Amino acid sequence: MATTDEQLDVHAGDRLGERFEPALSDEFASRALARADRLQTFVPGITAVQLAVVLLLAAVYLTTSFYALHHTDLWAHLAFGRAMVDGGTLLAAEPFGVETGDQPFINVSWLAQIAGYQIYQFAGPTGLRLLHAVLATAAIGCLLPAVRSRRVSWPWAIAAAATAYLLSSTVVGVIRPQLVGMVALPLVLLAVGRIARRRDPLYWLPLVFLLWANLHGSFVLGIFVLLVVLCDSVLTARRKQTPSRLTPHASSLKPQASSLTLTSLCLLATCINPLGPGLWLAVLGFSGQANIADIVEWRPLVLNSFGGAMFFATLLVTALLLRLSPRRFRLSEVVLLLAFAAATLLSMRFIAWWALIWPWVVAPHAMAVARAWIGRAPSITPADRQPVRTLIAVAAILLALVWAPGSHAVLADRPLTVARAANSETPILLAEELNNRQFTGKVFAPLAWADYLLFSSEGRLRPLVYSHVHLIDPGAWSDYRQIDGGAAGWLGIADRAELRYLILPRRDETARLIVSHPRTVIRYQDQQSLVVELLPPAEDAVGPAAPVAPSDGVPATQVHDTREDTSKG
């Protein structure tokens, strides 16, 4: 049967497809593979675990960078650093004229104060915001290998580090020397996990403690962890009645000997400071200081707060793991959990340390429970590296740097001012007005404002108290609390303390009480605050000066007394 032209075309098309389509497909595949090879050459691939670590640290950096500079003890620490830098020596006494009474002057964080002020000198508020984000990121970054050293898989280590940041979110937002301790404690935990197999912690951990003891008093917690682990290793060795054998690539020292050597070296390192071994007595006695009991963050933890709810949730998880974990809890784990949990219950400030200890302890048990219930998770081979993940990681880092206010200010060459870098509670306008009018002398100011007023006035204003309440005489602290609460004898206290100005929140009940007294006159007020001058007793007959309407050219937020300006002290 004869074939039509259409049928011939179809058969020809089929033959052409058989002849050319495989060739085209092979060529396309080869080109794609060539492009992938070239991409692999120019962009080294990373594993999924490495990408997860980068994403976690970028998220921590970005999240922390949005915390504004706090309005409390940061500025007092910077004022101490400035006093030491300008004076060229360490401080031997309280430099700002507050009443210390018999309170010994001990400045544990001298090195952190000097370093912080020099960063402020060099980079201003931008440098402080960058420092804050870097320290928080370093703390979580150091916790990752610390958890891994306990033979925990990478996914569980990443989950533990993320949990630590979430638990510490109530305190990590404040930049203070404590953040240095939050970097150092994970290094202690890392050394504890490595010392039974390797000797390198013997060389670097004492250097960490040498710096830590001059940066913040929390070094005692690191020594406590080492002592607990040392006691556990000794008791374990005695129970076994045979020497512990190390792995072929580990130290020749026995585990208990390694722990003893490490603890001894670190303990000696903490004595290299301006106070020597006496620093221990000073730091251990800090918790017994009467004044700090009145500070909110040193009070017992309560459930009706985010930090309290998170803490009690961790206790519930711990109870479940104690019941379900196929892995035995070591004595050191139990002691660390009990000690840090008790300290957190007694003082909510300790939630920062619980946030680091708790994930490190429970991560191996959580992984063991998960594997017992759902089986071993598939492992990720080191060869599983993809350039696309590298590109995602680089994009995440760049986005974090661009979006973070501190690093964005550096990249855009637009340094942050104090007004843009500090939180809204910082009395910036008040401080500028007091400096412009050259107010000097001893003043009453709310504890939340005193640090910034002290720093911004370069010591010309001397608040009755500021955030370093452990340095303040208990009697002076009691006087402050009575004036702050509007007690009946506030005027006599102010006269006895030789206060000339009282700086008060504008809408505070105490402010209404004080401004109604005949011996007070308002010298300045804005939307946030007011400054009241306390007239000498001889001027009682003058009577109170009623605020007048602002004159032309005077901002509406400022109200001046009509009498002669006596603000210069």
Secondary structure, DSSP 8 states (H G I E B T S, - for coil): ----HHHHHHHHHHHHHHHHHHHHHHHHHHHHHHHHHHHHHHS--B-HHHHHHHHHHHHHHHHHHTS-B-SSHHHHHHHHHHHHHHHTS--SS-TT----TT-----TTHHHHHHHHHHHHHHHHHHHHHHHHHHHHHHHHHHHHHHHTTT--HHHHHHHHHHHHHHTHHHHTS-STHHHHHHHHHHHHHHHHHTTT-STHHHHHHHHHHHHHHH-TTHHHHHHHHHHHHHHHHHHHHHH-S-----TTS-SS-HHHHHHHHHHHHHHHHT-STTTTHHHHHHHTGGG-SGGGGSGGGS---SSSHHHHHHHHHHHHHHHHHHH-SS---HHHHHHHHHHHHHHHH-GGGHHHHHHHHHHHHHHHHHHHHHHHH-------TT--BHHHHHHHHHHHHHHHHHSHHHHHHHTT----HHHHB-TTS-HHHHHHHHHTT--EEEE--HHHHHHHHHHTTTSEEES--S-GGGS-HHHHHHHHHHHTT-TTHHHHHHHTT--EEEEETT-HHHHHHHTSTTEEEEEE-SSEEEEEE--GGGGGG--B------TTS-TT----SS------
